[in-house]
Amino acid sequence: MPALMIQGTGSNVGKSLLVAGLCRAARRRGLSVAPFKPQNMSNNAAVTADGGEIGRAQALQALACGLAAHTDMNPVLLKPETDVGSQVVVQGKRIATVKAREYAALKPQLMAPVLESFQRLKAAHDLVIVEGAGSPAEVNLRGGDIANMGFACAAQVPVVLAGDIDRGGVIAQLIGTQAVLSPGDAAMVRGFLINKFRGDPSLFDDGYRLIEQRTGWRGFGVLPWFTQAHLLPAEDALDLGHVPSGGRVKVAALALSRIANFDDLDPLAQEPDIDLVMIRPGEAIPGDTKLVILPGSKSTRGDLAFLRAQGWDVDLAAHVRRGGHVLGICGGYQMLGRSISDPQGLEGPAGDMPGLGLLDVETTMQGDKHLTQVQAIHHASGLGVEGYEIHIGVTQGPDRANPFARIAGRPEGAVSADGRIMGSYLHGLFAQDAFRARFIAGLGAKPSNLAYGAGVEATLDALADHLEAHADVTGLLALAE
């Protein structure tokens, strides 16, 4: 069955959205299509129906295909826990936490499960569209590579290389990539795309022809900047930003150093009466904030130390004294308690750390990761919500008697006696329109008629339209072998 791979001249050139758009375009042409990324590095993960986890971008691409997310779509996921080490997830399950040099030695063993997952997808669908990682120009990493040309050569999948003109130097990006590739790897590349163009594309005609002449690769189009990209869940923390909305009610989210599953915030950012701001390192929590969100983290104790180093613990205490609200999600919930204990050293050196003390609960890290899609009832409102849990650690304490939600009758999360401090392990809450409306109304904001899920679907259609209008989609799909 056919497959096509989109690689990039660097990170964040738009590969994920290009694959999502091509998936939706192929689906609209009547093809059964699936996404695939051999190796991803992200702390923004999605829980799959088969009880594992994959990168959030592959979950979005699965949605573009009309499929439920499955672990085969991203068989190797790296989740950074420190600057030098990452958790390694293979076919949805954590197998180890290793340092970068140790992972280099592990990589050759991972090609087998990568190809196994890829072959299963190929057998089940008409077309598989593959996303690379980083850049194939990182030839120092070519040995044992499973993410880019190593995979393309092993699976014999043709490659289209995407360059990002917005960051400048796109001619050098593409020609330079060919220059450093081995002849065998360069032969896998069948063409290129120019992405993120601003202005009149005809101004790049000479540069486009130069790339074709110097590389011998076919150009498949110049794609203007897709202005609706911010309406889709982002996977890379580099995409987090603040676009002033004019909303009356300020919600501040802490940009933790190991922030995870931050797409929880996306629906709030689209509410017209909410002004969502990301608080960066070195910045103070604004005094006019109504709600502070402590998001998920891949390293709870590490990010709690980071939070204190920014002085945010002092800001939070002042915020609470002023009558402000606080919501901790997953790792953020664990930080709100009295203590965090990691006796096995699952997230770093073994030991205990005092929490922020805003909820009367304690967390103990335990070995088994909790990965599940859930349906719950929000305790305060009685509204049904759907979400997912992805965490290690068990949280207990008196404040659990006033839960945030109930799952099959059992308490989930905790809420302070005055209702202003809330903690929950549930991700994806704000994607639920009725719950989001009720929640922000409790903050004094005016709910809108935003239908978040329908908006994501409409944006995926708009992305496919964008590709059809500016790229040779028929030619790209014809490359698949």
C-alpha positions, 0 to 999 in steps of 0.5 A, spaced: 500 500 500 502 507 498 506 511 503 509 518 503 513 522 508 514 529 509 520 531 512 523 538 514 529 542 514 528 543 521 524 543 527 517 547 527 517 548 519 510 546 519 510 538 518 505 536 523 500 541 520 502 539 512 501 532 514 494 533 517 492 537 511 494 532 506 490 526 511 484 530 510 485 532 503 486 524 502 480 522 506 475 527 502 478 524 496 475 517 498 481 514 501 482 510 507 488 514 510 492 514 516 498 518 519 504 515 522 510 518 525 516 513 527 519 517 533 516 524 536 519 528 542 513 531 546 510 532 552 504 533 549 501 526 549 494 523 547 491 517 550 489 512 545 483 507 545 488 501 546 490 504 552 497 507 550 499 514 549 502 518 542 504 525 540 498 530 540 500 531 533 498 524 531 492 524 535 490 531 531 492 527 524 488 521 526 482 526 527 483 529 520 483 521 517 476 520 521 480 515 525 481 514 533 488 515 535 492 508 536 499 507 538 501 504 532 501 511 529 507 514 533 510 507 536 516 511 539 515 517 543 520 521 547 518 525 553 523 530 556 524 529 563 530 533 564 535 537 559 539 531 558 534 525 559 527 523 557 522 517 558 522 512 552 515 510 550 514 504 545 508 502 542 504 506 547 508 503 553 513 506 557 520 502 557 525 506 560 528 513 562 534 514 559 539 520 557 541 522 550 547 518 549 544 512 552 538 513 547 543 513 541 545 506 543 538 504 544 535 506 537 537 501 533 533 496 537 527 500 536 527 500 528 523 493 529 517 496 533 517 502 528 516 497 522 512 493 525 507 498 527 508 501 520 506 495 516 500 494 520 497 501 518 499 499 511 495 493 511 489 496 514 489 503 510 489 505 502 495 510 504 499 512 510 502 519 510 508 519 515 511 525 518 519 526 520 522 529 526 527 535 526 531 534 520 535 529 516 540 534 515 542 532 522 547 527 519 551 526 525 545 523 528 544 518 521 547 512 525 541 508 527 536 513 525 529 511 525 526 518 525 527 521 518 532 517 512 533 511 516 526 510 516 525 512 509 530 507 506 528 501 511 521 502 509 522 505 502 518 511 503 518 517 498 520 523 501 518 531 500 522 536 504 518 542 507 522 548 508 520 554 512 521 561 509 518 565 515 524 564 518 529 566 513 534 562 508 529 557 505 534 556 499 540 555 503 535 550 508 533 546 502 540 546 497 544 545 504 540 539 506 541 536 499 549 538 500 550 534 506 545 528 505 549 521 502 547 520 495 542 514 497 538 518 502 538 524 497 535 519 492 529 518 497 527 525 496 522 526 490 521 534 491 520 540 496 514 544 499 515 552 501 511 553 507 509 559 511 510 564 506 507 571 507 506 576 502 505 575 494 508 568 492 510 570 485 516 574 489 519 568 490 518 565 483 526 566 482 528 563 488 523 557 487 526 555 480 533 556 483 532 551 488 529 546 483 535 547 478 540 546 484 537 540 487 533 537 481 527 536 486 520 538 483 517 543 487 510 542 489 508 549 491 509 555 495 504 555 501 502 562 504 501 562 512 495 558 514 492 564 519 487 559 522 493 554 525 492 557 532 485 554 532 488 547 532 491 543 538 499 545 538 504 540 540 510 544 541 511 549 547 514 554 542 507 555 539 505 557 546 503 565 546 499 570 548 494 574 543 490 579 546 483 577 546 480 584 549 477 579 554 474 582 561 476 576 565 484 574 565 486 567 566 494 566 567 497 559 566 504 558 568 509 556 563 512 551 567 519 548 564 516 541 563 509 543 561 505 537 558 498 537 555 498 544 554 492 544 549 488 543 555 488 551 555 486 552 547 479 552 548 479 557 553 484 561 549 478 562 544 473 564 549 472 572 547 471 574 554 477 570 557 484 573 556 488 567 557 496 569 558 502 565 559 506 567 565 513 566 562 520 565 567 521 571 570 514 574 569 510 576 575 502 573 575 498 579 574 494 582 580 488 583 576 488 575 574 481 572 576 484 564 575 491 561 575 492 555 572 498 550 574 498 545 568 500 538 567 508 537 567 512 531 565 517 533 572 512 535 577 518 536 583 522 539 578 517 544 575 515 545 583 522 547 584 522 551 577 515 555 580 518 557 586 525 559 583 520 564 579 517 567 585 510 564 583 509 561 589 509 568 593 505 571 587 500 565 588 499 566 595 498 573 594 493 571 589 489 567 594 489 572 599 485 577 594 480 572 593 483 569 586 481 562 584 486 556 582 486 550 578 491 545 578 491 540 572 495 533 573 502 535 575 499 542 577 494 538 582 500 535 585 503 541 586 497 544 590 498 539 595 502 539 602 507 534 599 510 530 593 513 523 595 517 520 590 520 514 594 522 510 587 526 516 584 521 515 578 522 523 576 529 524 578 532 523 585 528 519 590 525 524 596 520 528 598 518 535 597 513 540 600 508 542 596 504 549 595 499 547 601 493 550 598 490 543 598 490 538 604 492 532 600 499 529 599 501 525 593 506 519 592 509 517 586 508 510 584 511 506 578 505 504 574 502 510 569 495 511 569 493 512 562 485 512 560 480 515 557 474 517 562 467 520 562 466 523 569 461 528 572 463 535 575 461 535 582 459 542 583 455 542 576 452 535 575 455 536 568 458 530 564 465 531 562 469 527 557 477 527 558 483 523 559 488 521 565 495 520 564 499 520 570 503 517 575 502 518 582 496 517 587 493 523 591 490 522 598 487 527 603 481 530 607 480 535 601 478 529 597 472 529 600 470 535 596 472 532 589 472 536 583 469 530 579 466 523 580 468 517 575 463 511 576 461 514 583 468 514 585 471 521 587 476 524 583 480 530 584 479 535 590 476 542 592 478 547 598 472 548 602 471 555 599 471 552 592 476 557 590 482 552 589 481 546 585 485 540 583 484 534 578 487 529 574 482 530 568 485 533 561 481 535 556 475 538 560 475 545 557 474 542 550 467 540 553 462 546 551 457 546 556 462 545 562 467 550 559 461 555 559 459 553 566 466 554 569 467 561 566 461 563 568 463 562 575 469 566 574 464 572 572 466 571 564 460 571 559 460 564 555 460 564 548 457 559 543 463 556 541 463 549 539 470 547 540 470 540 537 466 542 531 471 548 530 477 543 530 473 539 524 472 546 520 479 548 521 482 541 518 477 542 512 480 549 511 487 546 512 485 541 506 482 547 502 489 551 503 493 545 501 489 544 495 489 551 493 496 552 493 500 546 493 499 540 487 496 535 492 494 530 486 502 530 484 504 529 492 499 523 493 501 520 486 508 520 489 506 515 494 509 508 492 
